[in-house]
Amino acid sequence: MRKKGRGPSREARGVGQSYDEGTPFNPHLKAAILEIVENRLRDGGPPETRQTLEQLLTAGYSREQAIEMTSRLIGCASSHCLSN
């Protein structure tokens, strides 16, 4: 049994999926970014992560959707940093 509040399982994050160039996203990278979001929320920093999550929850998104959307922001920011 999973502990409450630990976030999605490895399978739900796509860790068990194989990756090939025909896949629209890398499931391993997605899982890593989702883990970053969960760690930031657990550790309390940066505060913008929690604020973004709270705003999305207030707007009516589920926690899973809000985490996914927040992870996309982190992924885009990381991609931008790597390309510059």
C-alpha positions in Angstrom: 0.0 0.0 0.0 1.3 3.5 -0.9 1.7 6.1 1.7 -0.6 9.1 1.4 0.8 12.2 -0.2 3.8 10.6 -2.0 2.6 11.6 -5.4 1.9 9.4 -8.4 3.4 5.9 -8.7 6.4 5.1 -10.9 4.0 3.5 -13.4 1.6 6.5 -13.4 4.6 8.8 -14.1 5.6 6.6 -17.1 8.9 5.2 -15.6 8.1 1.7 -16.8 7.5 2.8 -20.4 10.0 2.2 -23.1 11.1 5.2 -25.1 11.8 5.5 -28.8 12.0 8.5 -31.1 8.4 8.0 -32.3 7.1 8.8 -28.8 5.9 12.4 -28.4 7.6 12.7 -25.1 10.3 10.9 -23.1 8.5 9.1 -20.2 11.7 9.0 -18.2 12.2 12.8 -18.5 8.6 13.3 -17.7 8.9 11.2 -14.6 12.0 13.1 -13.5 10.3 16.5 -13.8 7.2 15.2 -12.0 9.5 14.1 -9.2 11.1 17.6 -9.1 7.7 19.1 -8.7 6.8 16.7 -5.8 10.1 17.4 -4.2 9.7 21.1 -4.4 6.3 20.9 -2.9 7.5 18.6 -0.1 10.6 20.7 0.7 8.8 24.1 0.5 10.8 25.8 -2.2 10.8 27.7 -4.4 7.5 29.1 -3.1 6.3 29.8 -6.7 5.8 26.0 -7.1 3.3 25.9 -4.3 1.7 29.1 -5.4 1.2 27.8 -8.9 -0.3 24.6 -7.6 -2.7 26.4 -5.3 -3.8 28.7 -8.1 -4.5 25.8 -10.4 -6.4 24.0 -7.7 -8.5 27.1 -7.0 -9.2 27.3 -10.7 -10.8 23.9 -10.5 -8.1 21.6 -11.8 -7.5 18.3 -10.0 -4.2 17.8 -8.1 -3.0 15.5 -10.8 -3.7 18.0 -13.5 -2.1 20.8 -11.5 1.0 18.8 -10.9 1.2 17.9 -14.6 0.7 21.6 -15.7 3.4 22.8 -13.2 5.8 20.1 -14.4 5.3 21.4 -18.0 6.3 24.9 -16.8 9.5 23.5 -15.2 10.2 21.4 -18.4 9.8 24.5 -20.6 12.0 26.6 -18.4 14.7 23.8 -18.3 14.5 23.4 -22.1 14.9 27.2 -22.5 17.9 27.3 -20.2 19.6 24.4 -22.1 19.0 26.0 -25.5 20.6 29.3 -24.5 
